[in-house]
Amino acid sequence: MGKIIIWHNPNCSKSREAMNIIEDNGCEKEVIKYLDSRPDNNSIKNILNLLDINPRELMRTKELIYKELNLDTQEDENKLVEAMVNNPILIERPIIIKGSKAIIGRPTSKIASFLNS
């Protein structure tokens, strides 16, 4: 199995649980603390391609900043990506990348099977 990349927020219990699952499966990992080193526009678009989803599906729509920026009415996908670049707390977590595939690790029960696929 190749190296696993995880977009991780250590303050999130699901993200910490994902880290434990990755470690329990003996995977070599690269941890990206995306709140500390903000992803750029291209990184987010790459994740969207790997996940095969649209920007809104990657967003935490219950975050206060989502409501403050009126993102629920925003139709322009580039503006949604820009919002995630400027406010990475909006990015759903954890994101686990393995080769050319990725998942959002929620529920965390799907992570082990993804790692072993």
C-alpha positions as CSV (number, residue, x, y, z in Angstrom):
1,M,0.0,0.0,0.0
2,G,1.3,3.4,-0.9
3,K,1.5,6.5,1.2
4,I,-1.9,7.8,2.5
5,I,-2.5,11.5,2.7
6,I,-4.9,12.9,5.2
7,W,-6.3,16.4,5.4
8,H,-6.5,16.6,9.2
9,N,-7.9,18.9,11.8
10,P,-6.5,17.7,15.2
11,N,-9.4,19.5,17.0
12,C,-12.0,17.2,15.2
13,S,-12.8,13.9,16.9
14,K,-13.7,12.3,13.5
15,S,-10.3,13.4,12.1
16,R,-8.5,12.1,15.1
17,E,-10.4,8.8,14.8
18,A,-9.4,8.6,11.1
19,M,-5.7,9.1,12.1
20,N,-6.0,6.2,14.5
21,I,-7.6,4.0,11.8
22,I,-4.8,4.8,9.4
23,E,-2.2,4.0,12.0
24,D,-3.9,0.8,13.1
25,N,-3.8,-0.3,9.4
26,G,0.0,0.3,9.4
27,C,-0.2,2.9,6.6
28,E,2.6,5.3,5.9
29,K,1.0,8.7,6.1
30,E,1.5,12.3,5.2
31,V,-0.6,14.7,7.4
32,I,-1.8,18.0,6.0
33,K,-3.1,20.2,8.8
34,Y,-5.1,22.3,6.3
35,L,-6.1,24.9,8.9
36,D,-2.5,25.7,9.5
37,S,-1.2,25.6,5.9
38,R,-4.2,26.7,3.9
39,P,-4.8,24.8,0.7
40,D,-4.7,26.8,-2.5
41,N,-7.3,26.9,-5.2
42,N,-5.6,24.1,-7.3
43,S,-5.4,21.8,-4.2
44,I,-9.1,22.1,-3.5
45,K,-10.0,21.6,-7.1
46,N,-7.7,18.5,-7.2
47,I,-9.5,17.1,-4.1
48,L,-12.9,17.8,-5.7
49,N,-11.7,15.8,-8.8
50,L,-10.5,12.9,-6.7
51,L,-13.7,12.9,-4.8
52,D,-15.8,13.5,-7.9
53,I,-18.0,16.0,-6.1
54,N,-19.0,19.6,-6.5
55,P,-17.6,22.3,-4.1
56,R,-20.7,22.5,-1.9
57,E,-20.5,18.8,-1.2
58,L,-17.0,19.4,0.3
59,M,-18.3,22.3,2.6
60,R,-19.3,22.2,6.2
61,T,-22.6,24.0,5.7
62,K,-23.3,24.3,9.4
63,E,-20.3,26.4,10.1
64,L,-21.2,30.0,11.2
65,I,-18.9,31.5,8.5
66,Y,-20.9,29.6,5.8
67,K,-24.0,31.5,6.9
68,E,-22.2,34.8,7.4
69,L,-20.9,34.7,3.8
70,N,-24.4,33.7,2.5
71,L,-22.8,30.7,0.7
72,D,-26.1,28.9,0.7
73,T,-27.2,31.3,-2.1
74,Q,-23.9,31.2,-4.0
75,E,-24.2,29.5,-7.3
76,D,-20.7,30.1,-8.7
77,E,-18.5,27.1,-7.9
78,N,-15.3,29.1,-8.2
79,K,-16.6,31.4,-5.5
80,L,-17.3,28.4,-3.3
81,V,-13.8,27.1,-3.8
82,E,-12.5,30.6,-3.1
83,A,-14.5,30.7,0.2
84,M,-12.8,27.4,1.2
85,V,-9.3,28.8,0.3
86,N,-10.0,31.9,2.5
87,N,-11.8,30.0,5.2
88,P,-10.5,26.4,5.4
89,I,-12.7,25.7,8.4
90,L,-15.4,25.2,5.7
91,I,-13.7,22.1,4.3
92,E,-15.3,18.8,5.4
93,R,-12.9,16.5,7.2
94,P,-11.2,14.2,7.3
95,I,-10.2,13.7,3.7
96,I,-8.1,10.6,3.0
97,I,-6.2,10.3,-0.3
98,K,-4.8,7.0,-1.6
99,G,-3.2,7.2,-5.0
100,S,-5.8,8.6,-7.4
101,K,-8.7,8.1,-5.1
102,A,-10.1,9.9,-2.1
103,I,-12.9,9.8,0.4
104,I,-14.3,12.0,3.1
105,G,-13.9,9.8,6.1
106,R,-17.5,10.2,7.4
107,P,-18.6,7.9,8.7
108,T,-15.2,6.7,9.9
109,S,-16.4,3.1,9.5
110,K,-15.7,3.4,5.7
111,I,-12.1,4.3,6.1
112,A,-10.6,0.8,6.8
113,S,-12.2,-0.7,3.7
114,F,-11.0,2.3,1.6
115,L,-7.5,1.8,2.9
116,N,-7.6,-1.9,2.0
117,S,-9.2,-1.6,-1.4
